[in-house]
Amino acid sequence: MASPRLETYCCPNRDAATQLVLNFQPEVFCGVCIGSASISLLLTTLQLLPKKGQSPRKMPKASSSSTILLLISICDILGCLGMIFRSSVWLGFPGFIANISVVNKTDVWPSTFCVGSAMWIQLLYSAGFWWLFCYAVDSYLVVRRSAGLSTIVLYHMMTWGLAVMLCVEGIALLYYPSLSSCENGLEHAIPHYITTYAPLLLVLVANPILFRRTVSAVASLLKGRQGIYTENERRLGTEIQMRFFKIMLVFVICWSSNIINETLLFYLEMQPDINEMPLKNIRSAALITWIIMGVLNPMQGFLFTLAFYGWTGWRVDLKWRKREIPWESMSSSTAGENAYPSPVNYQSNIHDSKKISTTDSQQTDEAISMLSEGNTSSDERLTRSSPIYQGW
């Protein structure tokens, strides 16, 4: 799982609260992490593979949102691989891991593995948080018709730049000036915890606000597309709202245990003796949430694919098939119908106005389709209600 306690474990002089959770059934904890990460890895990969008997997912021509969703899943997959590798080494080589607990200047590999694996997991999940924030921003910009594939470059720069910068800064402050002196005082630990949890808290606070604004903008777009708000439009708006709700629900379920656990451990750190009897319930709660983190953190990848696309089925189709972009096919068919020149000038003007109206409606449909990408029923309903489909 992803916790800043993984980095503090690399300190030989770790605090008592970190020692408490890391010494609690380490074999069981590592086994839980391996099992949860393996299941999530397999199911996430299964979700993303094309399926037999299903048409390819309908995507607009320039869908930065669908690219972001794929990158979020990739970050989760790579994070799960890091958890499996780290926990497997912990279980398979206990003597190798035991060397981390002492200052050993001759054998640097245990500390190198500890720091490297912890940084890998933190970096990938931190990048996933930033990509999720970019998805909320992009959804809002798409509805406002201010986003496209060109903005994905800015998202890459922001996501990977901030993720690397915060990760390196937090690790450098924690281990300054060396591993043997880290965790000697809060001035080392607090900046590290802030840089770890800053993107997580940003998603918890900012994404619901952006999603709410996007849903309101979608309702306005659907009302203005044909001048009326039919049952199809209302249902499509509700489905987009439910998709955003599922995304935030998965995020809260997978990471609320981290916030609770960290709060409990910080409270224990401020006590003179964490082994006192009045603190027994708090210690028990911290250990329980520690195990829950090992289960829920890796499952984020699979649960996100359910929120993004729904259950896609078991039957995998590994054959390459060209994906049809529905907007291109509909536009070409419309162009074929209107290919003959109008005999009178005023009819040409009517066709021009219809063309402008069709273009605006098509842009609206593409924006809505980006937000409902992966939902087959929504795509079909959007196509039927499209002015292009109706032959405007």
PyMOL commands that set and color helices and strands:
alter all, ss='L'
color gray80, all
select helices_A, chain A and resi 5-8+16-22+26-48+64-92+94-101+109-143+151-174+179-181+186-226+231-269+277-309+326-337+345-371+376-385+387-390
alter helices_A, ss='H'
color red, helices_A
deselect
rebuild
show_as cartoon
